[in-house]
Amino acid sequence: MSSVSQLYPKDTEDYIDYLISIGRLDEAAMKLAFIVNKEDFMSKHGKSNHQLWSEICELISKNPDKVRSLNVDAIIRGGLRRYTDQVGHLWNSLADYYVCSGLFEKARDIYEEAIQTVTTVRDFTQVFDAYAQFEELSLSKRMEEAAGNLNPTEENDIDLELRLARFEHLMERRLLLLNSVLLQHNPHNVQEWHKRVLLYEGKPHEGTSSSAASSATSERRRRSPSTVPVARASSPQTQRPCGSELDVCPLQAVRRKVGTTPQDNILH
């Protein structure tokens, strides 16, 4: 049966589906890896190479205990290098692999790497939403355990506070991270530089205005050579509108939300 795909290469996808149906996921993943790296492979079902990449990433990330013959990290990162404009779900697949493997700190590292490197708003949104859900589920699970613990230790309390602080910090960073993505896409966007200055109000940070001055030169000439510094000088935090974009994600709403999310039995 293993020679079917060699004798009838056009039927390889059907053979892979068969392997999956009988639980031979390791072999199915190896066959998928072969065809996605075969430049002249033509899908009989009209699937693009990117679709096939998505399928293998889904298969290997959700079944780390059954797919052992492939380097999952290397395969998914290969897809990240190949499809630089559609990487959100690939990053999430890599994080899912480590979550399903029980390596939660490694999954968190992957999410952090992803939100620092994606270059489109679409990819950022996909990754950030998955990251926030991961942290929220982790926190909710710990809060549920704490509620049932009649004799919590100081270590338990510290662990819970750490998880809460980590989740809150992630939500507080959202606007700044999104701003970084937009500026990476267009470093001459003066409006986004203005937003960045406001986001850093009251926070020690070197290089914000100087980076704006060096990166937004052409756009600044159309408006004003001192537009970014002037905005910084004339927009103190106390003058920020209450309903402005900078007030998104109040932590009280986040705290209310935690504990009502369905539990994920993987996280602990």
N, C-alpha and C positions, 0 to 999 in steps of 0.2 A: 504493500500500500504506500510505502514511503517514496516509491519511484513514480507515483502517479503524476506529480507535478513536473517531473523531468520528461516523462513521455508525452504529456499533454499540457504544455506550459500555459495555454490559454485558460485551462481549467484550474489553475493554481488557487484562485480566490475561492472557488467552490470547495476545493480540498481543505483550505484553511478553515472555512466555515464548518466543515465536517469534523476536523480535529477539535475545534472549540466545542462542538456539540457533544463530543464524547469525553471532554475533560482533559484532552492532551494539549494543555495551554502552552507548555514550554516549546513543544514542536511547532505549534501554530505561530507562536511569536517569532521563532527562528525563520519560518517561511515568509512571514510578513517582512521581517528585517531584510531578507534577501531581495524581495521584489521592490521594496522602496529604494533600495540602493542600485537597482538595475535600470540604467538610463533608458533602455529601449523597451521596457515593459509597458504593455498597453492593457489597461483594465477592460475586461469583457463587459463589465457593468458600467463603464463610462466614468469611473472614479478618477479624480485627479491624484497626482502624487501627494499633494498636501492632505487629501482625505485619507489616503492610506497611512500617512504618517500619524494622523490623528487617531486612526484605529489601533495602530501598534502602541501608541502612547497610552491610550485608554486601557488596552489589554494588559500591558506590563505594569502600569502604575497601580491597578486595582488588584493585581494578583501576585504580590511579591513572594508569597510562599510557594507558588506553583511555577513561576518563571525564574529559573535559576541559571540558565545557560547564557544569558545575555547581560551585558553591563548596562543596566537601565539608565543610570546617570549619563553615561557617554552617549547612548542612543538619543535620549531626549535633548541633550545639549547639541547634538548634531542637527536635530530639527530646528533648534533655536538659531543656529548659525545659518541654516538654509532659508528659513522663512522669517526674515527679520521684521516684516511688517505684520505678522500674524502670530505673535508669540505668547499672548495672554494665556490661552488654554494649555499651551505646552508647559509654561512655568507652573500652572496649577496641577498639571499631570505629574510633574516632577515632585512637587510638594506632597501630592496625594500618595505617591509611592512611599515617601518616608513616613507619612502619617499611618498608612496601612501597615508599615513595618514596625510601628511603635516607636519610631525615632522622632519624637516631637520637637526636640531642640534643633535637629537637622532640618526638619520641615520649616521651622520658624526662620532659620538661616536662609533657606531657599526663597521664602516669601520676601524677606528683607532684600536679598540680592535682586529679586525681580522688580520690586517697586523702585529700586534705585537705578535700574537699567532700561526699563521699557521706554519707548519713545513716542507712543501714541496714547491719546486719551482712552480709546477703546481698550487697549491692552492694560493700561493702568487700572481702569475700572474693573475689569475682569479679575485681575490679581488682587487688588485692594479689597474687593467685596469678599473674595474667598478667604483672604487673610483675616479680615475682621470677623467672619463667621467662625473660623478656626479658633481665634482667641476667645470669642464669646462663648462658644461651646465648651472650651476648656475651663473658662471661669464658671459657667453655669454648673458644670459637673462638680467642680470643687465646692461651690456654694451649697449644692444639694447634699454633698457628703458632710459638710460642716453643720448643716441644719440637723442632721441625724446623729451627730457626735455630741453626746452629753458631757463629755470631759475633754474638751479641746485643749491641746497643748499650745505653748507659746509658738512652737515651730509651725503648727497648723495655722495659727492666726497670721504669722508672718508670710506663709506661703499664699494664703488667700489675699492678703493685702498686696503682695507682689503681683499676683495675676490681675487684680483689679487695676493697679497702677499701670501695668503693661498694656492692658486693653484701652484705658483712658488715654495713655500717651500715644497709642497708635491712632485713635480717633482725632486727637488734637493735631496730629501731623498731616492729616489728609489734605488740607488746602495748600500747605506748603509743598507737599510732595507733588500734587497736581500742578502747581505753579512751576515747579522744576521741569516737569514733563513738557509743558507748553513752551517754556523758554529754551529747552533743548531742541524742540522742533523749530522754533523761530526766535533766535537770540536777539533779534531786532524789535521785538514786540515791547514797545515802551509801556503800554498799558499794564502788561504783566509785570514789568519791573516795578511799576508804581505799587501794584498789589503786593509784591514781594517786600518792598520797604515797609508797608503797613503790617504785614505778617510778622516782621521782625521787630516791631515796636516794643520797646521794653525788654528786648532779648539781646544780650551782647553777641554781636556777630561781626566779624571783619570781612570786608570785601564785597558787601552787597552793592553799595553805591559805586565802588570802583569797578566792579564787574559790569554793572549797568553802563558805566561810562565807556568802557572799552568794547562792549558787545553790541550796544544799541546805537552806534555812531550815525549810521545812515538815516535811521528813523528819527533820531533826535534832531538832526539838521532841519528836517521838515517842520518840526514843532518848535523846540527851544533847546539851545545847547545846555541849559541847566535844569531841564524839566524834572529829572529824577531827584537831584538834591533839593530843589525847591519843594517838591511834593513831600519829601521827608521832613523838611523844616516846618511846613505849614499844616501837617496832619498829625497832631498829637493824638495819642490813644484816647484821651478824654473826649475828643471831638468825633469819635467814630459813631456812626448811626447805629442805634440799637438793633435795627432790623437788617443790617448790612450783611453781605455775604460772609464777612469774617466771623459772624456769630453763629455759623452753622455748627451742628453737632454739640448742643449743650450736654454737659456730663450728667445732669439730672435725668434727662431723657434716656441716656445710655444706661444709667443705673436702674431705671424702671424697667428697661427692656430686658436686662440680664435677669435670668431666672424664669422667663416665660418662653424661652426658646426650647424647642424639642431637644431632648438629650441625644447625644451621639455616643453610643456605647464603645466607640473606638478610643475616644479621648479619655484620659484619666490623670 
